[in-house]
Amino acid sequence: MTNGQCPSSTLSGYEFSNHYDCTNAGYAFAQKTFRALLEVEEFNRNYIEENKIVVKFECRPIEIIIPKPKPKTPA
């Protein structure tokens, strides 16, 4: 990604019941992702160092909205 913009990759579908588990998984995934960058030709060690490339993740709560049941209509 030499265009100065971050890739818009996101992970969805991961849910954690607490912050600790989210953080632990986030750091593990970030480490694997960062190390995998070296396999991409554009992201050699020199490029990573010069451009201060990092892998970012965040753990945040999500609001789950459960719809109210529909009122029954007479037949």
C-alpha positions as CSV (number, residue, x, y, z in Angstrom):
1,M,0.0,0.0,0.0
2,T,2.2,2.8,-1.2
3,N,-0.6,5.2,-1.7
4,G,-0.5,6.6,1.9
5,Q,-3.8,5.2,2.9
6,C,-4.5,2.4,5.3
7,P,-6.2,-0.8,4.0
8,S,-9.8,-1.0,5.1
9,S,-9.6,-4.6,6.3
10,T,-11.8,-5.3,9.2
11,L,-12.8,-8.4,11.1
12,S,-16.3,-9.0,12.0
13,G,-18.0,-11.9,13.6
14,Y,-15.7,-12.0,16.6
15,E,-17.5,-11.6,19.9
16,F,-16.1,-11.7,23.3
17,S,-17.8,-11.7,26.7
18,N,-15.1,-9.5,28.3
19,H,-12.4,-7.0,27.5
20,Y,-9.5,-9.3,28.5
21,D,-10.4,-12.0,26.0
22,C,-10.8,-9.4,23.2
23,T,-7.5,-7.8,24.0
24,N,-5.7,-11.1,24.1
25,A,-7.1,-12.2,20.8
26,G,-6.5,-8.8,19.2
27,Y,-2.8,-8.8,20.1
28,A,-2.4,-12.4,18.9
29,F,-4.0,-11.6,15.6
30,A,-2.1,-8.3,15.2
31,Q,1.2,-10.1,15.7
32,K,0.4,-12.7,13.0
33,T,-0.8,-10.0,10.7
34,F,2.3,-7.8,11.2
35,R,4.7,-10.8,10.7
36,A,2.8,-11.8,7.5
37,L,3.5,-8.3,6.1
38,L,7.1,-9.4,5.5
39,E,5.8,-11.9,3.0
40,V,4.2,-9.1,0.9
41,E,6.8,-7.7,-1.5
42,E,5.8,-4.1,-0.8
43,F,6.2,-4.5,3.0
44,N,9.9,-5.3,3.5
45,R,11.5,-4.4,6.8
46,N,12.9,-1.2,5.5
47,Y,9.5,0.0,4.2
48,I,7.9,-0.9,7.5
49,E,10.5,1.0,9.5
50,E,10.5,4.1,7.2
51,N,6.7,4.4,7.1
52,K,6.0,3.4,10.7
53,I,3.6,0.6,9.7
54,V,1.5,-0.7,12.5
55,V,-1.5,-3.1,12.9
56,K,-4.3,-1.6,14.8
57,F,-7.2,-3.2,16.6
58,E,-9.8,-2.1,19.0
59,C,-12.1,-3.8,21.5
60,R,-15.4,-2.0,21.8
61,P,-18.8,-2.9,23.0
62,I,-21.6,-3.3,20.5
63,E,-25.2,-2.6,21.1
64,I,-27.5,-5.5,20.1
65,I,-31.0,-4.4,19.3
66,I,-33.6,-7.0,19.7
67,P,-36.8,-6.0,17.8
68,K,-40.0,-6.0,19.7
69,P,-42.5,-8.7,18.7
70,K,-45.1,-7.6,16.1
71,P,-48.6,-7.3,17.4
72,K,-50.9,-10.1,16.5
73,T,-53.6,-9.2,14.0
74,P,-57.1,-10.7,14.1
75,A,-57.7,-13.4,11.4
